[in-house]
Amino acid sequence: MNISEIHRLNELEEENDRLKRMFADLSLENLILKGKLEKSK
Protein backbone atom coordinates (compact mmCIF):
# COMPACT_ATOMS: atom_id res chain seq x y z
CA MET A 1 0.00 0.00 0.00
CA ASN A 2 1.22 3.47 -0.75
CA ILE A 3 1.00 6.52 1.49
CA SER A 4 -2.26 7.85 0.02
CA GLU A 5 -3.96 4.47 0.49
CA ILE A 6 -2.83 4.31 4.11
CA HIS A 7 -4.06 7.87 4.68
CA ARG A 8 -7.43 7.02 3.12
CA LEU A 9 -7.71 3.85 5.21
CA ASN A 10 -7.08 5.88 8.37
CA GLU A 11 -9.77 8.39 7.33
CA LEU A 12 -12.25 5.57 6.74
CA GLU A 13 -11.46 4.00 10.10
CA GLU A 14 -12.05 7.33 11.84
CA GLU A 15 -15.33 7.82 10.00
CA ASN A 16 -16.39 4.27 10.87
CA ASP A 17 -15.68 4.92 14.56
CA ARG A 18 -17.66 8.17 14.43
CA LEU A 19 -20.62 6.43 12.78
CA LYS A 20 -20.53 3.59 15.31
CA ARG A 21 -20.68 6.11 18.17
CA MET A 22 -23.53 7.94 16.44
CA PHE A 23 -25.45 4.69 16.03
CA ALA A 24 -24.88 3.75 19.67
CA ASP A 25 -26.09 7.18 20.85
CA LEU A 26 -29.22 7.01 18.69
CA SER A 27 -29.96 3.44 19.77
CA LEU A 28 -29.71 4.44 23.42
CA GLU A 29 -31.93 7.47 22.84
CA ASN A 30 -34.46 5.24 21.08
CA LEU A 31 -34.52 2.80 24.03
CA ILE A 32 -35.01 5.66 26.49
CA LEU A 33 -37.90 7.10 24.48
CA LYS A 34 -39.54 3.67 24.16
CA GLY A 35 -39.26 3.25 27.93
CA LYS A 36 -40.90 6.61 28.52
CA LEU A 37 -43.73 5.73 26.15
CA GLU A 38 -44.33 2.43 27.96
CA LYS A 39 -44.48 4.19 31.34
CA SER A 40 -47.04 6.69 30.06
CA LYS A 41 -49.52 3.97 29.02
For each residue, the residues with C-beta under 8 A, 3 or more apart:
1: 5 6 9
2: 5 6
3: 6 7
4: 7 8
5: 1 2 8 9
6: 1 2 3 9 10
7: 3 4 10 11
8: 4 5 11 12
9: 1 5 6 12 13
10: 6 7 13 14
11: 7 8 14 15
12: 8 9 15 16
13: 9 10 16 17
14: 10 11 17 18
15: 11 12 18 19
16: 12 13 19 20
17: 13 14 20 21
18: 14 15 21 22
19: 15 16 22 23
20: 16 17 23 24
21: 17 18 24 25
22: 18 19 25 26
23: 19 20 26 27
24: 20 21 27 28
25: 21 22 28 29
26: 22 23 29 30
27: 23 24 30 31
28: 24 25 31 32
29: 25 26 32 33
30: 26 27 33 34
31: 27 28 34 35
32: 28 29 35 36
33: 29 30 36 37
34: 30 31 37 38
35: 31 32 38 39
36: 32 33 39 40
37: 33 34 40 41
38: 34 35 41
39: 35 36
40: 36 37
41: 37 38
